[in-house]
Amino acid sequence: MDGLGQMVGYAFGAGRAADRVARYEFHRARHVRPDERRELWPA
C-alpha cells in the first residue's frame, strides 16, 4: 500500500496533502474518539 501511495503521489503530485497533514497534526484531539481522549489526556 505504501508503494501504491508513492506511485500515485509521483504520478499526480502531492496536491493538498501537506495542508491536510498539518491540519490533522495541529488539531489532533478533534480526530480522536472521546473515550480515547480520556485515556490519552486524563483530566
Stockholm file with secondary structure:
# STOCKHOLM 1.0

chainA/1-43         MDGLGQMVGYAFGAGRAADRVARYEFHRARHVRPDERRELWPA
#=GR chainA/1-43 SS CHHHHHHHHHHHCCTTHHHHHHHHHHTGGGGSCHHHHHHHSCC
#=GC SS_cons        CHHHHHHHHHHHCCTTHHHHHHHHHHTGGGGSCHHHHHHHSCC
//
